[in-house]
Amino acid sequence: MTTTQTTDTKIRLDAVRLEYVKEEGRSRHLAVESISLDIRDKEFLVVVGPSGCGKSTLISAIAGFLKPTGGHITMDGREITRPGADRGVVFQEYALLPWKRVIDNVALGLKFKGVPKAERYATARRFLAITNLADAEQKFPHELSGGMKQRAAVARTLANAPEVMLMDEPFAAVDAQTRMTLQEELVRVWEQARLTVLFVTHSVEEAVFLGDRVVVLTPGPGRIKSIVDVSIPRARRNWQEMNQDPEFIRLRDEVLVQVRGQPVAA
Amino acid sequence: MNAGLLTPATERFLKGAAGVLVLVALWQASVPLVGLEPYFYPSPADVWHAFVELMEKGILPVYLVDSLYRYLLGVGLGIVLGIAAGLLIGLSATASRILTPLINFLFAIVEVAWIPIFVIWFGYGFKTILIALVYVVLFPLLYNTLLGVRTVPQVYVNAARSLGATRLQLIKDVILPAALPNIITGLRVGAGFAFRGLIFAEIIAAKTGIGYLIFEGASTQQTARTIVGMIVMGLLWLFLDRCYLKPIERVTIERWGQVTTAEDRE
């Protein structure tokens, strides 16, 4: 758990402590006790941990929805204090605006920036094509399947050209087959977009399939248990190959042991 | 027996018209049986003659236009003020603390109680009626807008903010549309309240209008005129409901597929 400052650090978490006030009561819940972590520029970092380990809270804090009650979160050396278009978020519940057509959802960030309509539609169409949604641009979100909604949400985030994409268990609500397709597509899309990704999941398989590095958190309140490097080449990252890849199987089992809290096999 | 000859809509209309005709026929037939003076129990023919007379003298068109003008202007102003106040209270904690007790208190004083003092301040006629209507429409709009604003799913707000929305863009593109189903509920309630309020205010504080016609007809023993006024009032409400409230609902709520926040959460 070293936090050596390297020149290519994009986001730095320094002894971050996160609490949130529970909806009804006045009680505060400690989600993350103390996390120090460097997210490197243009890496695909996955945080994995059991539910209640504070991984989604971590995303909220980096997105700027929630202020840490201790420590610091910086991006390019500047303290994060509020949400901003430099950090795009993909939510588990998609968060597409139901009153806007798919293309207007995808073009929304550009609209906020004041990009003229023709130009922002052109950009939106490019990202709809990348995410296999070209035929759905005139639909409303409720007409889409779960997988299509999440593709649209990814397209919306990418069309806004953020420096970092924060993904909060984005594929948790879709069926298993769709999830595998979306994971493969994300690998491909990320190859093209090449931006920093922080991806949070409770699925060990998903973590090892997607990540350059996998951070394992302890059960809540979350702390970093270990960081596992995944050096499987991107070209092999499809389920057909990965399922038989000994390196993938070895890393998956290693992370699984970490997550389940059993002693690490030597 | 006429199945296949008529469209379902035409058939429905004819059946509805048959019901009205039967009622009018029974009414006409009952007049000799009751055997009372026309001012006590006018026949449909008396009402028809009163209607023709009111049209020929140009009284009814003028009254109708006056009533419609007061209604539309009062409802329009009430909608704008109600939505604005609902937004203000919903978005500003300070405004909420200052205004909520005051508004709850004012809401408890029904508009009927205000009309006498409005008459003292503003005299009989247009101003008093307009202010009474605005007052009646304001509260349902305010409460429903407030409810809508307070129940905007946080994830929509977070999504828009991390796409770079300014506060104004957030209100325009997220909060107002998300609150729109509630606002429309307020509109329906307010429009109904206002219609009753209009007739009532015209009875007390006007020298023209449909409410005045109803009141004045009865107090001068021109009972047929009162019934003309009542029928026009009913038709006017049906007209407003069909031509203005239903279409608004159709283009918003129905097009989003009865969107609720539950739909996006799994």
Interface residues (C-beta under 8 A of the other chain):
Chain A: S60 A63 G64 F65 R82 P83 G84 A85 R87 G88 V89 F91 E93 Y94 A95 L96 L97 P98 W99 K100 L108 G109 K111 F112 K113 F140 P141 H142 E143 G146 R156 T157 N160 L166 A173
Chain B: P153 V155 Y156 N158 A159 A160 R161 S162 L163 G164 A165 T166 Q169 D173 V174 P177 A178 L180 T252 R255 W256 G257 V259 E263 D264 R265 E266
